Amino acid sequence: MALPEEPVPPIIPSCPLPGKICDVVRSERPRSCCGMAMAGLRTAKYQLPEWHRRNTGVYYQAFTASEQAERDRAAAQQLNMRPPAQRAQEYSKSTLDQRLQDIHFWRMELQKEIMELDAETNMLAAQKLRLERALDATEVPYAVVLDNLECRDRRQPPDLVTDEVERELLKEADLIRDIRDLLKRTIIQATTQIRSNRIAKENCELDWSDKVETYHIDDKCISYCNDSTNVQSHPSSVKFEENASTPKTWAQFSHDNISFGEQEKLASVQLRSLINNIIHDASEDLRMQRAAVNEAFDAHCKQLDEAKYKLERHLEHILKDIKDEEDNIMSLKKAIKDKEAHLKVAQTRLFDRSFRPNIELCRDEPQFRLVSEVEELAVFLEALKRKLMESEQNLKNLEETRMKLEKEIAVKANSIFIDRQKCMANRVRYPVDLEVASY
């Protein structure tokens, strides 16, 4: 508070006191010993103007000191009120509180992103496990297909042909190889995505841990007050670090970590959907191809059964023909034997009648008849012998046909055994469903 105004004395410039003793005007009176004795005392006294000047200087110095003290008090009071320390402390505390809210917000966002990334990574790992199980489940079908092809290579000619079954088996083998390659590539892709998810999660966790530590530090700072016992003077702390971030870069850093996590999470979700589609499509393709191979096997086995049945019917006819031909040959041989006996009788009669004497050697009717009989028998025997040769050749042909038919029947039986007992029985080991086997 300013002092009331007082009358200001006239300003007289102050001057320093004389630094030497003033000369006293000597009296023109005659000198005496007494005058001589007082001369030294009179030299230590001030003149009256000097006395006034000194008093005025003392007054002015006191006034100046009072005025300077008043000005200093007013400046101190004004400095104490602009701004008050309590108000500044409250403002700092409010900024710290706002900072705590910002840290809490980003900490919760990071924690949410970490939990979502962890859950997504676990789901992707489960899908990767499905891929691995599906890949393992394709080993049995692939081994079955290779075994089928190897078994069918043991078919005997002329059944060793590139038929519809073999074409379908080759298509199935190519399909399984393509599926296995696709599953392997997808497993590698899933492994890479899991690694990316964990990197994004690790970045968020490091940021989150920094936020938690910073939150505890600022929360401790906001709890400090003038009465706190653990406050100290740290003059060197009033500075900004060169590597310190700005609020914009600080928020952008957490935003970038969350954005990177969201991108990886979206890629992981898309990959999981892709894995579902791959396993489903692969299962459907395998199921359809397996059905096509089984249908080809069924159709081919029916063809083999029908061919074998026809061959067996032909073999029955051939066997009957062989028996008939053998009976015919036996009949022909008996007929030839009988005719040869008749021929011998007729020839013996002619031979004996050739010994008739003289005129008795007559070309009589019996002679003509015997000659005619011998000629007829000879022609008939020749025909019988030709027929016997033809029958024997027919029998030989029939035997060869029988052997061929029996061989063909054996080949068909072997083909049926391979396709039905080896291949189709082995295909029972085929997984029911690749999609089911992946769980």
C-alpha angles and dihedrals in degrees: 000000000000118000120244114266117262128197108277114227119227111282111245116181110243122232131193120261116264112272096212137049114270117238113246117222107249120229118246088223117113114279120254135180090251092055090050091053094054096047095086093051094050092056092065095059129093126233118246095251089052090052091053093046091051093050091048090052092050090050092050094047091051091048092048093050091049092049092048091049090050091051091049091049091051091048091048091049091047091047090049090055098044099093111345114231091232092054092049090049091050091049091050089048091052091050089050089050091051089048090052089053091051092048091047091050094052091040091056091045090051092046090051091049091048092052092047092047091048092050092046092048091051091050091048090049088053089052090049088053088052089053091051092049091047089050090051090047091058092061093076095050091046091050090047092051093048090047091050091051091046093049093048090052086067092064115119125239132295089030091053092098136134096253133167092273093058092047091052091046091052090049089050092050091050091047093051091048090050091048092049091050091048092049091049092050091047091050089054090048091049091049090052091048092049088052090050091048091052092048090052090046091049091051091050091046092052090048090045093050090050089050091050092050091046090048091054091047094049091042088054090047092052090053093058117106137166091272095052113122096210099060118110139174114267108172093170092061093072095094141083120248115237092232094046117127128229123238088254095051090041093057092039091055093057091041090053092049091051092045091051089049091049091050092050091045091052090048089049092051091049090048091051090052089048090051091052091051093046094051092044094047092044090050092049093047091049092046093050093045091047089052090049091051092047091050090049090050092049093048093046093048089051090051090049092048091050093047091047091049092051091047090051090050090050090047090054090052091046091050090050090048090049091053091047091047091050090050089048091051091049089049091049092049090050090048091049090049091050093047092048088055090052090046091051091051092050093045091047090051091050091045093050093045089054087072093062109129127247116312091006087075088092130159091233129161095272089053092054091045094051091048090049090047092051092049092048092048092048092051091046092048090050090053091047092050092049090049089048090053090048091049092049090050090048089050090051091050090048091051091051090048090049091052091049092048092048090049091049090048090050090049091050091047089051091048091049090049092051096046098039107027100031108027105029093039089051091050089066085081088064111119113258093228130356091210091055091044090056092067 
